[in-house]
Each structure stands twice: as structure tokens, then as C-alpha cells.
Amino acid sequence: MAKETHKDEKDFSVAVTWKCADVKLLLVSLFSLCSLITLFQLFPSTSSFLSCFSTVDSRPLQFAALSPPPPPPPPPPRSVHPLKAEQLTNDSVVKRSFNPVGSAAYLFIQMGAYRGGANNFVVIGLASKPLHVFAKPQFECEWIAHGGGGGESASIFASGYKILPDWGYGRVYTVVVVNCTFPSAVGLEGSGGRLVIHVTTGGGGDREVTTAERFVAVEEAPGSVDASSFSPPPKYQYLYCGSSLYGNLSPQRVREWLAYHARFFGVGKSHFVIHDAGGVHPEVIAVLRPWMEKGMVTLQDIREQERFDGYYHNQFLVVNDCLHRYKFMAKWIFFFDIDEFLYLPPKTSIDSVLSSLAGYSQFTIEQMPMSSKLCQFSDYGKTPRMWGMEKLVYRDAKRGVRRDRKYAIQPRRAFATGVHMSQNVAGRSTHQTEARIRYFHYHGTIADRREPCREFVNATAVTTHDGTQYVLDDTLRRVAGAVKRFEQKTIGSRLSRTRQ
């Protein structure tokens, strides 16, 4: 009996041990399974494998948060224009089809829009040249005043008068100045409002299609317009509107030009607007910076205009924008380049000369072309330390040649402008100014970083080079010392180490 009891106890112990082993095995298996599921959740490529364990509830472990996001919906299909096929007519003629895609050029590209007075606005931009040469695009102006309750009051309409000021030089795009003159003052009562331009192609290249567009050209906040800004006196007597600057410009030549003309026009009475079309690199910025800090220079980045194929870096567009942007800020606006130096006869001043020309809306200035490479032999070895106006002293004396002129206008009398003169001014223009003002032109020197003196001649009066007669003209050389002293007095020696 004792033996049987001992045997039963032994069998019971073995059974318990096996039971415990089964439990351990079950626990180890569950732990391993959960570990594998955790690892597989971290790899998206194993999602197909995990589908076998879809019955396992993993929500308490938040495995679902590790699954990849659903893919974005596919983009909507683009509309496809049906292709018109050729046709064979009853007369056995093959009628060909033409299938247009896209558009040739933008209808209008706005650069600026400004008030021209109490009832006037001017919008400056580019437009398709073929459209304006071969069709009749129409512009209409709409003024929408802001209502007192946040809405808008009734609109006022006026015809948009367009001016094409680039003399047909445009390429893909031509310059368009749109003048909007309303029958009465708008927006001066403090309500604010919007100028909306409506433009149609007017039977452009495709005569079967007339496109109409509408865009907001000006947005004025309530109370933002000061009517006194349209009446004199202006902030400056003289303002310079520069053309597009591009290429690898010489910092030293820019330095000389700016110091010379800051002295010429006078500190506090003048301002210079420089347009960067890719030529104002860091070394040129260093030259402009002291004058910008004195409030004499405004630099505008217009590099984006290179997207649109207009004439000569869109300089007609740039000068028209500058004219209307600063129309009420200056008595006279000058248009010339930074390789050109204005000059007045001795014992005269810019104030006295322009007082004598006050009866004219515009005057042009005669050019004195200077050699960009001939220098005096006596300056050999010294030219790297000299300014350009000191060492380039030979003037082209060829007669009977029509040379470009530059000009100045009274901006409040101008509706649009050009590069060499304006054809859209109210009032008289004069070109007989040789005895009062001229300009020396150092063509090709501004975009050349090398030393300009290439050849040295030993002529003290007249010399001939490459078939062209030159005369010695040291007019600007005689004022170079005064310009250097002016620069030192005005901005210090910050630019003394400027390179070519």
C-alpha cells in the first residue's frame, strides 16, 4: 500500500512537471510570436506576411500607428484638345488642319502702376509685340471704390489710352504704357479702392479667338492717398533714372561715375535710381553702399525681367517705370548711362543751366565720344593709379556723324519716354543745347574689368588711329582732382581700394 502511494505521488509530480513545461513552452511561443509581430510592423515590405496574423489584435500595442500612410490620390487627367484631321473635299482638295497648342506670349505683364494725379493712373508693362503690331488690343479701366460696410460701391469706367514707346524695337514683347484718365477724381475721399484693367486681344493672331482678361493693377487702402503729393514742390530737384545694368561691370568705373555726378547734381538735391539686371555684383554693391547709406541711391533688382524677351534687357520698360514711379518726386529727370559723364561750361552750374531751360518740357544733350583705349605716352606706368576720366583723353573728332543724344524731361509733362528722348511730352523740346550742356561718352569701359589704356600715343593735339582722327581733350581730367576730394569729404576713404 505504501509503495502504491509513493508511486502515485511520483506519477503526480511527473504530471505536474510536464504541465509546467507545457505552460513554459506556451509562454515562450507567445512571447516569440509577439516579438516577431513587433519587428515585422517596422518593415512596410512585410505587410503581406503580417496578413497571415490578421486575427491577432495588436491595438493595445498600437502597432497600427507604425504602418505607412496611404498613397496620395492620382492627379486629375489633363484635358486633351482633340486633333482636327485633314479632310478631302468634294472637289478632291486636301483641306489641311492647323492645331494650336498653348499660347505664343502673355497678353500683358505688369511691371508697375502709379497714380498720375487725382483722376489719373498709369500702368506700365510688356505685351505680345505681334498682337500690338497686327491686331488692335483694347484696354478699359475700371475704378471700384471700397464701400463703407466692407463692400464695394458702383464702378467708374474710362477708356485706357495705350502708348507704345519703344519705337518698334521690341522683340517677343513690346512696352505698353496704359493711361487711365477718369472724368473726375477717384479715391481721394478716403474710401480707398481698386483699379481694374480689362484687356482683350482684339482679333490677334488667331482671328477666330478673342481673349479677354481682367486684373487688378492698383489696390489703395482707405486713407492711403495724399492729394498734396501731386502738387509742388518736389522732394528733389534732379533725379537720375538709369537703364538696365548687366554684364561684369567694373567697380572702379561705377565709383568714378557716381562720385562725379553726386558732385555735379549736389548732395541733398539729387537722387540716383539704379536698376540691376544682373550687373550689380558684390563688388559693385560695395561701391554703391556708402551712397545708399547717405540716401542718395536707390537700387532696384529687376533681374526677373530677363524671363521676357524685350529689347536690350527691357530698358524701355525700365525707364518708363522709373518715370512714372518718381514723377512727383523731382523737378527734372535725367536719362543717360553710367559710361557717360555730363559736363557744363566753366562758370555755370546745373541750377543756372536748367533755369534757362525751364520753358522746355524736354532737352537733349550732345555726345562727345572718347576713345576707350588711347592714352598719353607721358602717363605710361602711372595709369593703374589714375581714374578713367584722367587717362582717357582722346576724343573722336570725326564730323558729319549722327551720334546718339541723351536727355532730361520735366516728368509732370511726360506721358511716356524712351532711351534717347521722349516722343510723348506736353510742351516744347529743344536740341540746341551744345553751348550749355554736353556729355562725354566712354563707350565700352564700364563692362571691361581690364586696364582701359591699351595703346599709348605721343600726340599733344591730333592723332589718327585705325582711320579715325582723335584730338586731345583733357576737359574731365582737369576736374578729376576736385571729384576725388569731394568723394573723400562726403563718404571718406571707404572706396580707396576699389579694383577695376
C-alpha positions in Angstrom: 0.0 0.0 0.0 2.9 2.4 0.8 4.6 1.5 -2.4 1.4 2.3 -4.4 1.1 5.7 -2.6 4.7 6.5 -3.3 4.2 5.6 -6.9 1.0 7.7 -7.2 2.9 10.7 -5.7 5.7 10.2 -8.2 3.3 10.0 -11.1 1.6 13.2 -9.8 4.9 15.0 -9.6 5.8 14.0 -13.1 2.4 15.1 -14.4 2.8 18.5 -12.7 6.3 18.9 -14.1 5.0 18.1 -17.6 2.2 20.5 -17.1 4.6 23.3 -16.1 6.8 22.5 -19.1 3.8 22.9 -21.4 2.9 26.2 -19.8 6.5 27.4 -20.2 6.6 26.3 -23.8 3.3 28.1 -24.4 4.5 31.3 -22.8 7.8 31.2 -24.8 5.9 30.7 -28.0 3.5 33.6 -27.4 6.5 35.8 -26.4 8.3 34.9 -29.6 5.3 35.4 -31.7 4.6 38.9 -30.3 8.3 39.8 -30.7 8.2 38.8 -34.4 5.0 40.8 -35.0 6.6 43.8 -33.4 9.6 43.5 -35.7 7.6 43.0 -38.8 5.5 46.0 -38.1 8.6 48.2 -38.5 9.1 47.0 -42.1 6.4 48.0 -44.6 7.5 45.4 -47.1 6.4 42.7 -44.7 2.7 43.7 -44.7 1.8 40.7 -46.9 3.4 38.4 -44.3 1.6 40.1 -41.4 -1.7 39.5 -43.1 -1.4 35.9 -42.0 -1.7 37.1 -38.4 -4.7 39.3 -39.0 -6.6 37.6 -36.2 -4.1 38.9 -33.7 -5.4 42.0 -32.0 -2.4 44.4 -31.9 -4.4 47.5 -30.9 -3.3 47.5 -27.3 0.3 47.7 -28.5 -0.6 50.5 -31.1 1.2 48.7 -33.9 -1.1 50.3 -36.5 0.5 53.7 -35.9 3.7 52.4 -37.5 2.0 51.5 -40.8 2.8 53.7 -43.9 0.4 56.4 -44.9 -2.0 55.7 -47.8 -0.7 56.9 -51.2 -2.0 60.3 -52.5 -4.9 60.2 -55.0 -3.8 60.3 -58.6 -3.9 63.8 -60.2 -6.9 64.6 -62.4 -6.3 63.9 -66.1 -5.4 66.9 -68.2 -7.8 68.0 -70.8 -6.6 67.0 -74.3 -7.5 69.1 -77.2 -8.9 66.9 -80.0 -6.8 66.8 -83.1 -8.5 68.1 -86.2 -7.9 65.7 -89.0 -7.3 66.6 -92.7 -10.4 66.4 -94.9 -10.8 65.6 -98.6 -13.4 67.9 -100.1 -15.9 67.1 -102.8 -13.6 68.8 -105.2 -10.7 66.4 -104.4 -8.9 69.1 -102.5 -7.0 68.1 -99.3 -8.1 70.6 -96.6 -5.2 70.8 -94.1 -5.8 71.5 -90.4 -3.8 73.6 -88.0 -3.8 72.6 -84.4 -2.7 75.3 -81.9 -1.3 74.3 -78.5 -0.6 76.7 -75.7 -0.1 80.4 -76.4 2.6 82.4 -78.1 3.1 85.2 -75.5 1.4 86.7 -72.5 -1.3 89.2 -73.1 0.1 91.6 -70.5 3.0 91.6 -68.0 2.7 94.4 -65.5 5.8 95.9 -64.0 4.3 98.9 -62.2 1.2 101.0 -61.8 1.1 104.5 -60.3 -1.1 107.5 -59.8 -0.7 110.3 -62.2 -3.0 112.7 -60.4 -6.4 112.9 -58.7 -8.2 111.2 -61.6 -5.3 109.5 -63.5 -3.4 106.2 -63.3 -0.6 104.8 -65.5 0.1 101.1 -65.9 3.4 100.0 -67.3 4.1 96.6 -68.7 5.0 94.3 -71.6 2.7 92.7 -74.1 3.0 90.5 -77.1 4.6 92.5 -79.9 2.8 90.7 -82.8 -0.5 91.3 -81.1 0.0 95.1 -80.9 1.5 95.3 -84.4 -1.0 93.2 -86.3 -4.1 93.5 -84.1 -6.0 96.1 -82.0 -6.0 95.1 -78.4 -8.3 97.2 -76.3 -7.8 98.4 -72.7 -10.6 99.6 -70.4 -10.1 101.0 -66.9 -12.5 100.5 -64.0 -12.3 102.1 -60.6 -14.1 100.3 -57.8 -14.3 102.3 -54.5 -14.4 100.4 -51.2 -17.8 100.7 -49.6 -18.3 101.8 -46.0 -19.6 98.5 -44.9 -16.8 96.4 -46.3 -18.4 96.0 -49.7 -17.9 97.9 -52.9 -19.7 100.9 -54.4 -20.6 101.5 -58.0 -17.8 101.3 -60.6 -16.5 104.1 -62.8 -15.2 103.3 -66.2 -12.8 105.0 -68.6 -11.1 104.1 -71.8 -7.5 103.0 -71.5 -5.2 105.0 -73.8 -2.2 102.9 -74.8 1.3 104.2 -75.8 4.0 102.0 -77.4 7.2 104.0 -76.5 9.9 101.6 -77.7 9.9 102.8 -81.4 9.2 99.3 -82.7 12.4 97.9 -81.2 10.6 95.3 -79.1 11.2 91.6 -79.7 8.8 88.9 -78.5 7.4 91.6 -76.2 6.9 95.3 -76.7 6.4 98.0 -74.0 2.9 99.3 -73.4 2.0 102.3 -71.2 -1.7 102.4 -70.4 -3.1 105.8 -69.4 -6.4 105.7 -67.4 -8.0 109.1 -67.1 -11.4 109.2 -65.3 -13.9 112.1 -65.7 -13.5 113.1 -62.1 -11.3 112.5 -59.1 -11.3 108.9 -57.7 -10.2 107.6 -54.3 -9.4 111.0 -52.7 -12.4 111.0 -50.3 -10.6 108.4 -48.1 -12.5 105.3 -49.1 -9.8 103.5 -51.0 -10.4 101.3 -53.9 -9.1 99.2 -56.8 -8.0 100.0 -60.3 -9.1 97.1 -62.6 -7.8 96.7 -66.1 -9.9 94.9 -68.8 -7.9 93.9 -71.8 -8.9 92.0 -75.0 -6.8 90.7 -77.8 -8.9 92.5 -80.4 -8.5 89.9 -83.2 -5.0 88.9 -82.6 -3.0 86.2 -84.5 -5.9 83.8 -84.3 -8.8 85.8 -85.7 -11.3 83.2 -84.6 -10.5 83.7 -80.9 -10.8 86.8 -78.8 -9.3 86.5 -75.4 -10.4 88.8 -72.6 -8.6 89.2 -69.3 -9.2 91.2 -66.1 -6.6 92.1 -63.5 -6.2 94.4 -60.5 -3.5 96.9 -61.3 -3.7 99.1 -58.2 -5.1 98.5 -54.7 -5.4 101.5 -52.4 -6.2 101.1 -48.7 -8.7 103.6 -47.2 -7.0 106.9 -46.3 -3.7 106.0 -48.1 -3.7 108.7 -50.8 -2.3 112.1 -50.0 -3.6 114.6 -52.6 -0.8 117.1 -51.7 1.8 114.7 -53.2 0.5 115.7 -56.7 1.5 119.4 -56.2 4.9 121.1 -56.0 7.4 121.4 -54.6 9.1 118.0 -55.3 11.5 116.3 -52.9 14.4 116.5 -55.3 15.5 119.0 -58.0 17.2 116.3 -60.0 16.6 112.6 -60.3 18.6 110.1 -62.4 16.8 107.1 -63.9 19.3 104.5 -65.0 18.8 101.9 -67.7 19.3 98.1 -67.1 22.7 97.3 -65.8 24.1 93.9 -66.9 27.4 92.1 -67.5 30.6 92.1 -65.4 30.7 95.8 -64.5 33.9 97.5 -63.4 33.5 98.6 -59.8 36.1 101.4 -60.3 34.3 102.9 -63.3 31.0 102.8 -61.3 32.8 104.5 -58.4 34.1 107.3 -60.6 30.7 107.9 -62.3 28.8 108.1 -59.1 31.2 110.4 -57.3 31.4 112.7 -60.3 27.6 113.0 -60.7 26.9 113.3 -56.9 29.1 116.4 -57.0 27.6 117.5 -60.4 24.0 117.5 -59.2 24.6 118.2 -55.5 24.1 116.3 -52.2 20.6 116.7 -50.9 19.2 118.0 -54.2 19.5 114.8 -56.2 18.8 111.1 -56.2 20.0 108.1 -58.3 17.9 105.1 -59.2 20.0 102.1 -60.3 18.4 99.1 -62.0 20.2 95.8 -61.6 19.6 93.5 -64.5 22.4 91.2 -63.5 25.4 93.5 -63.5 25.4 94.7 -59.9 27.7 92.0 -58.4 29.1 92.2 -54.8 32.0 94.5 -55.8 29.6 97.0 -57.4 27.3 96.7 -54.3 30.3 97.7 -52.2 30.7 100.9 -54.3 27.0 101.8 -54.1 26.7 101.1 -50.4 28.1 104.3 -49.0 25.9 106.4 -51.2 22.8 104.3 -50.4 23.5 104.9 -46.7 23.5 108.6 -47.3 20.1 108.3 -49.0 21.4 109.3 -52.4 21.0 105.9 -54.2 18.1 103.5 -54.6 19.0 100.1 -56.0 16.2 98.0 -57.7 16.6 94.3 -58.5 14.9 93.8 -61.9 16.6 90.6 -62.9 13.3 88.8 -63.3 12.6 90.8 -66.4 15.1 88.6 -68.3 12.3 86.0 -68.4 10.6 88.1 -71.0 12.3 88.7 -74.3 12.2 92.5 -74.8 14.7 94.9 -76.4 18.1 95.3 -74.7 17.3 93.9 -71.3 13.9 95.7 -71.4 15.4 99.1 -70.9 12.4 100.9 -72.5 10.2 99.2 -69.9 12.6 100.2 -67.1 12.9 103.9 -67.9 9.1 104.2 -68.3 8.5 102.6 -64.9 11.1 104.9 -63.4 9.5 108.0 -65.0 6.1 107.3 -63.5 7.3 105.9 -60.2 9.1 109.1 -59.4 7.0 111.5 -61.4 6.1 113.7 -58.5 9.4 113.4 -56.6 11.7 115.5 -58.9 11.6 118.7 -61.0 13.8 117.2 -63.7 14.6 113.5 -64.5 17.8 112.7 -66.4 18.2 109.7 -68.7 21.7 108.6 -69.6 24.1 105.7 -69.0 26.9 105.1 -66.5 29.6 105.3 -69.0 28.5 108.9 -69.9 29.6 112.0 -67.9 27.6 115.2 -68.1 29.6 118.5 -68.4 28.9 122.2 -68.0 31.0 125.1 -69.3 33.1 126.9 -66.7 31.4 129.5 -64.5 28.0 127.8 -64.9 26.0 125.5 -62.6 23.3 122.9 -63.1 20.9 125.2 -61.4 21.6 128.1 -63.8 21.5 125.9 -66.9 18.2 124.3 -66.1 16.7 127.7 -65.1 17.5 128.8 -68.6 15.7 125.7 -70.0 12.6 125.9 -67.7 10.4 126.8 -70.6 11.0 123.5 -72.2 9.5 120.1 -71.3 12.5 118.3 -72.7 16.0 119.0 -73.9 18.6 116.6 -75.4 22.3 116.6 -74.8 25.1 116.3 -77.4 27.6 113.5 -77.2 31.4 113.8 -77.1 32.7 110.3 -77.9 36.0 109.5 -76.2 38.4 106.7 -77.1 38.2 103.8 -74.7 41.8 102.6 -75.2 44.1 105.5 -76.3 46.2 107.2 -73.5 49.1 109.6 -73.4 52.6 108.2 -73.6 53.6 110.5 -70.7 51.2 108.6 -68.4 52.8 105.2 -69.1 53.4 103.3 -65.9 51.0 105.6 -63.9 47.7 104.7 -65.4 46.8 101.9 -62.9 46.6 104.6 -60.2 44.6 107.0 -62.3 40.9 107.4 -62.8 39.4 106.7 -66.2 38.5 110.4 -66.7 42.1 111.3 -66.1 43.8 108.9 -68.6 41.3 108.6 -71.4 41.8 112.0 -73.0 41.4 111.5 -76.8 38.1 112.5 -78.3 36.8 111.2 -81.7 36.8 114.2 -84.0 35.0 112.7 -87.0 32.5 115.1 -88.5 29.2 114.5 -90.2 28.3 111.5 -88.0 24.9 111.3 -86.3 25.5 110.4 -82.7 23.0 109.3 -80.0 21.9 112.0 -77.7 20.6 111.7 -74.1 18.1 113.9 -72.4 16.2 115.3 -69.5 12.5 116.0 -69.0 10.2 117.7 -66.6 8.3 114.5 -65.6 4.9 116.0 -64.9 4.7 117.0 -68.5 5.5 113.5 -69.8 3.2 110.6 -70.6 5.8 108.1 -71.6 9.5 108.1 -72.5 12.3 106.4 -74.4 16.0 105.8 -74.2 17.4 108.7 -76.2 14.4 111.1 -76.0 10.6 111.2 -75.3 8.1 111.5 -78.1 5.2 111.8 -75.6 5.6 115.1 -73.8 3.3 118.1 -73.5 5.1 121.3 -74.4 8.2 122.2 -76.3 11.5 120.3 -76.7 14.9 121.8 -77.7 18.0 120.2 -79.1 20.1 123.3 -79.3 22.0 122.9 -76.1 25.6 122.4 -77.2 26.8 125.7 -75.6 25.0 124.8 -72.3 25.5 121.1 -71.6 27.2 118.1 -73.2 28.2 114.6 -72.2 31.5 112.7 -72.6 30.9 109.1 -73.7 33.5 106.4 -72.7 31.9 103.6 -74.7 32.8 100.1 -73.7 34.7 101.0 -70.5 32.0 100.2 -67.9 31.8 96.5 -68.8 35.5 95.9 -69.1 37.4 94.8 -66.0 40.8 95.3 -67.6 43.0 98.4 -67.6 41.5 100.6 -70.3 44.8 102.0 -71.6 45.7 99.6 -74.4 47.8 101.9 -76.6 49.9 105.0 -75.7 50.4 107.8 -78.2 52.8 110.7 -78.1 50.4 113.3 -79.6 49.7 116.6 -77.9 47.0 117.8 -80.3 45.8 115.5 -83.1 46.4 111.8 -83.9 44.9 109.2 -86.2 44.2 105.7 -85.1 42.6 102.9 -87.2 41.5 105.5 -89.7 39.8 107.7 -87.1 41.0 111.2 -86.2 41.3 112.0 -82.4 42.0 115.2 -80.7 43.5 115.7 -77.2 40.6 116.7 -74.8 41.6 116.8 -71.2 38.4 118.6 -70.1 37.4 116.0 -67.5 41.0 115.3 -66.5 41.1 118.9 -65.1 38.2 118.2 -62.7 39.3 114.8 -61.6 41.1 116.1 -58.5 38.1 118.0 -57.3 35.9 114.9 -57.7 38.3 112.8 -55.6 38.4 115.4 -52.9 34.6 115.5 -52.9 34.3 111.8 -52.5 36.8 111.8 -49.6 34.9 114.6 -47.9 31.4 113.0 -48.5 31.9 109.3 -47.8 35.5 109.1 -46.5 38.1 106.6 -47.8 35.9 103.5 -47.8 36.3 103.0 -51.6 40.1 103.8 -51.8 40.9 100.1 -52.5 38.3 99.6 -55.3 39.5 97.5 -58.2 39.0 97.7 -61.9 
